[in-house]
Amino acid sequence: MTITERIANEIASIFPDAVIYTENQDSSFEQPSFFIQKILTATAPLLFENQDRKYHYQVVYFPEKEHSNADMERVEDKLLDNFTQLSGFASIHNREFEIDTANTVLEVKFEVWTWTIGQDDTIKQRKVEVNGGIKN
């Protein structure tokens, strides 16, 4: 499961009836709805091919057309209270909420921090040849 899918699942658990997009739309987004997009990935090497990774994401909330300001505040409060981790995977850090008044949307930027273990893709020993036996 991708991190984007995990974010969508977490938002769906907070807003069960929400429409959630993970791809840009040719026409307009349904309102109300959420749009999730990855912005940046940063990595720092650790010992033995392990890495610290920070995935930067943005979630845009398109509010109800009527009472959009009140709707954006309600959604922001609910996200502040409940959108703190991706269940069983990673915590969410550096959350920033901004209401874009020009486009009438709520933008939420945040980071998902993970620690990854390097993959060892080398060919493993396929057979063992032993010269000798067991000494009595």
LODO-227336 format. One line per field, with one value per residue (C-alpha): residue number from 1; residue in three letters; y, x, z. Coordinates in steps of 0.5 Angstrom, whole numbers, plus 500, padded with zeros to 3 digits. Layout:
N
num	c(NUM; ...)
residuo	c(ALA; ...)
north	c(Y; ...)
east	c(X; ...)
up	c(Z; ...)
END
This chain:
136
num	c(1; 2; 3; 4; 5; 6; 7; 8; 9; 10; 11; 12; 13; 14; 15; 16; 17; 18; 19; 20; 21; 22; 23; 24; 25; 26; 27; 28; 29; 30; 31; 32; 33; 34; 35; 36; 37; 38; 39; 40; 41; 42; 43; 44; 45; 46; 47; 48; 49; 50; 51; 52; 53; 54; 55; 56; 57; 58; 59; 60; 61; 62; 63; 64; 65; 66; 67; 68; 69; 70; 71; 72; 73; 74; 75; 76; 77; 78; 79; 80; 81; 82; 83; 84; 85; 86; 87; 88; 89; 90; 91; 92; 93; 94; 95; 96; 97; 98; 99; 100; 101; 102; 103; 104; 105; 106; 107; 108; 109; 110; 111; 112; 113; 114; 115; 116; 117; 118; 119; 120; 121; 122; 123; 124; 125; 126; 127; 128; 129; 130; 131; 132; 133; 134; 135; 136)
residuo	c(MET; THR; ILE; THR; GLU; ARG; ILE; ALA; ASN; GLU; ILE; ALA; SER; ILE; PHE; PRO; ASP; ALA; VAL; ILE; TYR; THR; GLU; ASN; GLN; ASP; SER; SER; PHE; GLU; GLN; PRO; SER; PHE; PHE; ILE; GLN; LYS; ILE; LEU; THR; ALA; THR; ALA; PRO; LEU; LEU; PHE; GLU; ASN; GLN; ASP; ARG; LYS; TYR; HIS; TYR; GLN; VAL; VAL; TYR; PHE; PRO; GLU; LYS; GLU; HIS; SER; ASN; ALA; ASP; MET; GLU; ARG; VAL; GLU; ASP; LYS; LEU; LEU; ASP; ASN; PHE; THR; GLN; LEU; SER; GLY; PHE; ALA; SER; ILE; HIS; ASN; ARG; GLU; PHE; GLU; ILE; ASP; THR; ALA; ASN; THR; VAL; LEU; GLU; VAL; LYS; PHE; GLU; VAL; TRP; THR; TRP; THR; ILE; GLY; GLN; ASP; ASP; THR; ILE; LYS; GLN; ARG; LYS; VAL; GLU; VAL; ASN; GLY; GLY; ILE; LYS; ASN)
north	c(500; 507; 513; 516; 511; 511; 518; 517; 511; 516; 522; 517; 514; 522; 524; 517; 520; 524; 524; 523; 524; 522; 524; 531; 532; 535; 538; 541; 537; 536; 540; 538; 534; 532; 532; 529; 530; 528; 535; 532; 526; 528; 522; 522; 516; 512; 506; 499; 502; 504; 511; 516; 519; 525; 525; 532; 532; 537; 536; 541; 541; 544; 546; 546; 552; 555; 557; 555; 559; 555; 549; 550; 552; 545; 541; 544; 543; 536; 535; 538; 533; 527; 527; 526; 519; 514; 508; 503; 506; 513; 519; 526; 532; 539; 540; 547; 549; 555; 558; 560; 566; 567; 560; 558; 552; 549; 547; 542; 541; 536; 531; 523; 521; 514; 510; 504; 498; 497; 492; 486; 484; 480; 473; 468; 462; 457; 450; 449; 444; 441; 437; 433; 430; 429; 427; 422)
east	c(500; 503; 503; 498; 493; 495; 493; 487; 485; 486; 482; 477; 476; 476; 471; 467; 463; 468; 470; 478; 482; 489; 490; 489; 482; 481; 475; 473; 473; 467; 465; 466; 472; 480; 486; 492; 499; 506; 510; 517; 521; 528; 532; 538; 543; 544; 549; 548; 544; 539; 535; 531; 526; 521; 515; 512; 505; 499; 492; 487; 480; 475; 469; 462; 460; 455; 458; 465; 469; 465; 466; 474; 474; 470; 475; 481; 479; 477; 484; 488; 485; 485; 490; 496; 499; 498; 495; 500; 505; 508; 507; 505; 510; 510; 503; 501; 494; 493; 486; 487; 482; 483; 481; 477; 481; 484; 491; 494; 502; 505; 511; 511; 517; 520; 526; 527; 532; 536; 535; 540; 539; 545; 545; 545; 549; 546; 549; 554; 560; 563; 570; 571; 566; 565; 570; 569)
up	c(500; 498; 503; 499; 500; 507; 508; 504; 509; 515; 512; 510; 517; 520; 514; 512; 507; 504; 496; 496; 490; 489; 482; 479; 475; 468; 470; 477; 483; 487; 493; 498; 497; 499; 494; 496; 493; 494; 494; 496; 499; 503; 505; 510; 510; 516; 517; 513; 507; 512; 511; 515; 510; 510; 505; 504; 502; 501; 502; 499; 502; 497; 502; 501; 496; 501; 508; 505; 511; 516; 513; 512; 520; 522; 517; 520; 527; 526; 522; 528; 533; 529; 523; 527; 525; 519; 523; 524; 520; 521; 525; 522; 523; 522; 520; 517; 515; 511; 508; 501; 500; 493; 491; 497; 499; 505; 504; 509; 509; 513; 513; 514; 517; 516; 518; 512; 512; 506; 502; 500; 493; 493; 491; 497; 497; 494; 496; 501; 500; 506; 506; 512; 517; 524; 528; 534)
END
